[in-house]
Amino acid sequence: MALNGGPQFKFTEAVSFAVDCKTQEEVDELWEKLTKGGEESQCGWLKDRYGLSWQINPTVLGEMLADKDPKKAGRVMAAMLKMKKIDIKTLKKAYEQG
């Protein structure tokens, strides 16, 4: 629940909803719905039409970033930093390089 505090209290990036998605289809659906009237940002972040920040990330992203092999995790991070909406296929390609 969010309280409409009027024009003097606006949403900021200090508060965001984080959504872990199991599939690319889930990422795509949420991204499309939430950016309608809002705006895309970097690395899975967006603002909805009300200015509320969201993080739409696939669960597999966290798993790959936590890999014990720093090279794998680093390649995934580098790939993610180039994205707005997270693309699982591109992340997996970066992860499996080497």
N, C-alpha and C positions, 0 to 999 in steps of 0.2 A: 504494500500500500504506500502511496506517496501523497503527501499533503500539498495542495495548491496553496502556496504561501503568498500569492499575489505577485505583483511586478517587482517588489523589493527583494524577494527571495527566489533566486534562480538556481536551476540545476547546474552543477559544475562536474568536471572529471574527477573530483574528490570522491564522488560516489558513482559506482557503476554496477550494473548487474552482469555477472559472469555466467555464461551458459556453456556447459560441456556438451558437445554433440558427438554422437557415435558414428554418424555417416556424413558424407559430403552432401547428400540430399537434404539432411537436416540443417547443415550449415547454410546451404543455398536458400532453403525456404525461409529460415529466420532472417537471413541477410536481406532478402528481397522485401519481406514484409516490414522489417524495422527501418530500412533505409528509405522507404517510400515516404516522401515528405521530409526526410531527415538528411543526413550526410555521412558518407564513408570517411573513415580515417585509416590509419596504418595498423598493421599487425593484428587484424581481427577486431578492431575497435570501430564503433560507429555511434552516431547520435540519432535517436528516433525523432519523430516530428515534434515532440515536446521538448527536445533538448537534453533528454536523459541519455547518459552514456551506457553502452553495452559492450561486452567482450564476447564474441561468438567464436569459440575455439573448439576444434575437434579434440577429443580425449587423447587420441594418438599423438598429438603435438607434445603434450606434457610427458608422455612416455618416452618419446624420442629425445626430447631435451634432457631427460634424466638418465640417458644411457651412460654407462660407465666409460665408454670410449669417447674421450673429449673431441676427437676429430669428427665422429658421427654427429654428436650433439652440436658442434660448431657449424657443420654444413647445414643442418636443419635450421639453426638460428639465422644464418646468413640468408637462406632461402626465405624464411618467414619475414625477415626485415624488408624484403622487396615487395611484399604483398599488402593488399588492403584486405579483401576477403581471403581467408585461408583456404588453400587448395591442397587437399590431402595427397593427391597423386604427385604433385611437385615436391612436397615434403618427403614422401617416401623415396622418390628418385634421388634427392639429395642425401638422404640417410643411407641408401644402399650403394652410393658411389664408393670408389676406393679400390 
